[in-house]
Amino acid sequence: MLVASIHRDHRNISRLLKLLSKKLTAIQQERPVNYSLIKDTVSYLQEYAEKYHHPKEDLIYHYYLQHYPDSEGVARLDDEHEALAGLTAEFADTVDMILMDAVIPLDLFADKLNRFVGCQKEHLDLEEKTILPVLEQTLTTEDWEYLQTQWEEEDIDPLFGEQVADRFKELSAALKGP
């Protein structure tokens, strides 16, 4: 079911944000950090969240807006998704610069990482605590069945799916912890 897959994606994204928060703490404590893991996390968010997760949400949100009154501000999610994509691209560029040995002050990088994680968490909280409960209460079984027929994308998650893509194996291992 679509909404169950969205909740699952949110749990997975939350796990990634916790990992990034740990990296932020390490940076603030001037401990060594594996920037490749940060890069992999951002790459996953760009490749999976922006290409599969957000379009899935958008399908549901747009349907809702066409058929029900927007009492909870669902319409603003389009703008939020666009802003998150821009923030993610900007942060990815910063990580790439560090990996190419550009000199970026650690406090500046820590601020960008903190902002990135904070914005992502705020967005997830908005969806989980405000928007999705309204959709789940409002949309009918018929609505969900129709939406499911409109979602034709195969949901192959390269990090949390059955098969972890080679480029995400290190990140997958890091998420499992020591």
N, C-alpha and C positions, 0 to 999 in steps of 0.2 A: 504494500500500500504506500502511496506517495508520502503521506504525512509521517508514517513510521520511518521511511528512509530519510526524511528531513531531520527528524529527531536524532536518528543514528548519526547522520553527518554532523550535526551540532555537537554531539558527544565527542566525536572524533576530532573535530576542530578544537574543542575545549582541551582535549589532551595535548594537542599541538601548542596551544597557547600557554598551557602550564609548562611545557618544555621551554618555550621561549622566555617565560618568566624566570625560570631557573637560570637560563643563560644571562638574562638581565642582572640577576643577583650576582652571578659570578663576575660579570663585567664591573659592576659597582664595587665589588670586593677585590678588584684587580687580580682575579684568578684567570688562568688561561681558559679560553673558550674555543670550541670547534666551530668556526664560522661556516664551514661547509654544511653543518647540520642546520644552521639558521637559513642558509641558502636553500637547502632541500625543503625545509618547512615552507618557505615563501613560494618556492616553485610549485609545491603541491597545491597550495592555496590558489595560485594563479591557474594552474592547469586543471585541477579538479573542481574546486569550489566555484570558480568563475565560469567554467565551461559546462558543468553539469549541475552543481548544487543550486546556484542562483537562478539559472533558467528554469529549473524545476519549481522553485519557489515562485518565480515570476509568473509561470503558467497558472498556478493556483491563485496568486494575488490578483492577476488581471481578470480571471474568471469571476472571482469574488466581487471585484469592483464593477463588473458589468451586470451582476445579478442582485447585489445587495447594497444597502446604504453603507457608506464608509464612516462608521462611527468611531473607529479606533485609529484612524490615520494610516490605513494600509497603503494608500496611494504614495506615501512618502518613501516606501521601500525601494522603488525604482531609483530614486535619487541616492538613497543610502548605498545601494549596490554599486551604482556608478562611482560614488565617492570612495567606497572601499576598494574598488578596482584601481582607481587612481592612486590611492595611498599605498596599496600593495606594490604597484609598479614602481613608485618612487622609492619605497623601502628596498625593493629588490635591486634597484640601481645602486643604492648605497652599499648594500651587502656585496654586490659585484665589484664595486670600487675597492672595498677592503680586501677582497680575495685577489684583486690585481695589484695589491700592495700600495694602494693610494693611502696617503696619510690623512686620516680622519680622527680628530680628537675623540677619545673614548667617551667623554661626557656627552659630546654631541651625538655619537652613535647610540649611547644609552638612552638619551632623550627620544631619539627617533624610534628606537625599539619599544620603549615604554608607551609612546603615543600609539604606535602600531597595535600593540597588544591591547591597550585600553580601548581603542576604537573597535577592534574586532569583538572584544568581550561585550561592550555596550550594545553592539548590533545583535549579537546572539541573545543577550538578555531581553532586548526589545522583542525579538521574534518569539522566544520561548515563553516569556512571562506575559506578553500582551497580545501579540498578533496571532500566534498559532492557537491559543485557547479559544479566541473568538472564532477563528475559522472552523475549528473542530466542533464548536457548539452550533455554528450557523449552517455550515454546508451539510446537505442531506446525503444519504447513502447514494442516491442517484447522481448528485453532483460529483462525489468522489469517484463513482464508477465512470462517469463521463471523462473526468480529468485523467483517470488512469488510461483511458483509450487514447488520449491526446499526447501522452508521454511515450514517445517511441524510442527514446534513447536507451541504449543498453548501458546499464549502470555497472561499469567495470572500474572499481576503485583501485588505483595503482599502489596504494599504501595500506589501506584497511580491508581490501578485498581478499578473496581466496588466494590469489597469487600476487605476491609483492613484487613490483617491478624492480629490476636490478638496481636502478639508480636511487631507489628508496630503501634499500636493504639496511644501510647504516642508520637511517632515521628510524626505521621499524625497530631495530635492535635497541636504539636509544630510548624509544618509548616504552620498551619492556623493562628498562632499568637494570640496575646491577643485581 
